[in-house]
Amino acid sequence: LHDPSSGQKLSPISAEEAKSIALRAWTGPRTTIEAARIIDEPVGTEFRGPFPAWQVTYTDEASTRIYIDAASGTLGAARSDTWRLFDFIWGLHIMDWTERDRINSWWLLLFGIGGTIIALSGFVLLANRMPRIRRRTKRQKAA
């Protein structure tokens, strides 16, 4: 990150600069920043890089955190309680409970094959049932 007027190198950015970037990026109701800390490695599934990054925490109801790249000052991600709930449900949906980014897990494949077998067996049972239904309607019309 460089200053456009002087060409002076500004990176890595300081905590105050990270807070300033975070306040400018905020579009929600008026709030304050609770904390800003530098992180050097992944924090669960919330943010995956690039590192090092600033984690800026707001004092809002949704516990919003913004991640800012320490080298470039760009906004990396914004995470809230709603996003964390979505991420948990997404992990259940794709059956990847740890990283939540693999959509080709063996669990998903197993359940997909099982669901297909159940659906096909339903069609087979329906096809076996259809001639009986036709015979009953013919008998009722004849009587």
Secondary structure, 3 states (H helix, E strand, C coil): CECCCCCCECCCCCHHHHHHHHHHHCCCCCCCEEEEEEECCCECCCECCCCCEEEEEECCCCCCEEEEECCCCCEEEEECHHHHHHHHHHHHHHCCCCCCCCCCCHHHHHHHHHHHHHHHHHHHHHHHHHHHHHHHHHHHHHC
